[in-house]
Amino acid sequence: MPVGRASDPQRRNRRGDSPAERRGERARRDGTKTSGRRPGRPTPTRSRPKSSTGGAFKLSSTRRAAGLAMLVCVMALSVSVPLRTYLSQRAELAAQEQQQIELSRQVQELEQRKEELSDPAQLEAEARARLGYVRPGETPYIVEVPTAPTPPPPVTSADDGAPWYEELWNSVMGKGS
């Protein structure tokens, strides 16, 4: 039976070998010494000239700069939306806190007013002043001070009989001003 890949049961079970391991095994089997290169290929004696483009992916500096600029733009756009949301929520929170302070101040004023109205003398004075209440047997007098009548505002008629489009045309042409 010929010795080869298909006939060797041990070889069939080891499929995870790297190419370098397979070459080394082949060299041991054949009794030849290899340097890891394919036979028939000349070994280069001089090194390759370095490419002017260089870089990780053989890109020119202009393309690398454009790629970097695009990366920065994408990152800025991906950060801008959450940043805008954060800033708007922060402004809304400040407005809510200000409203809470205002409402708590109003609550304090109303509680103070409630305490003032719990006094019967204060309640009676308030009823007399605001509602005009009198005790039985008292005679109320209401004095009204006459005020000077205000003249009605002058009636200005902007309508001189011309339609609105004629007024517009006259104002554009500078007539009638």
Contacts in CASP RR format, 6 or more apart in sequence:
PFRMAT RR
TARGET T0000
AUTHOR 0000-0000-0000
METHOD contacts of the structure
MODEL  1
MPVGRASDPQRRNRRGDSPAERRGERARRDGTKTSGRRPGRPTPTRSRPK
SSTGGAFKLSSTRRAAGLAMLVCVMALSVSVPLRTYLSQRAELAAQEQQQ
IELSRQVQELEQRKEELSDPAQLEAEARARLGYVRPGETPYIVEVPTAPT
PPPPVTSADDGAPWYEELWNSVMGKGS
1 7 0 8 1.000
3 29 0 8 1.000
4 11 0 8 1.000
5 11 0 8 1.000
5 12 0 8 1.000
6 12 0 8 1.000
17 25 0 8 1.000
20 36 0 8 1.000
23 34 0 8 1.000
23 36 0 8 1.000
24 34 0 8 1.000
24 36 0 8 1.000
27 33 0 8 1.000
27 34 0 8 1.000
35 43 0 8 1.000
37 43 0 8 1.000
51 58 0 8 1.000
53 59 0 8 1.000
53 60 0 8 1.000
55 64 0 8 1.000
116 122 0 8 1.000
117 123 0 8 1.000
117 126 0 8 1.000
127 133 0 8 1.000
128 134 0 8 1.000
132 140 0 8 1.000
134 140 0 8 1.000
162 170 0 8 1.000
170 176 0 8 1.000
170 177 0 8 1.000
171 177 0 8 1.000
END
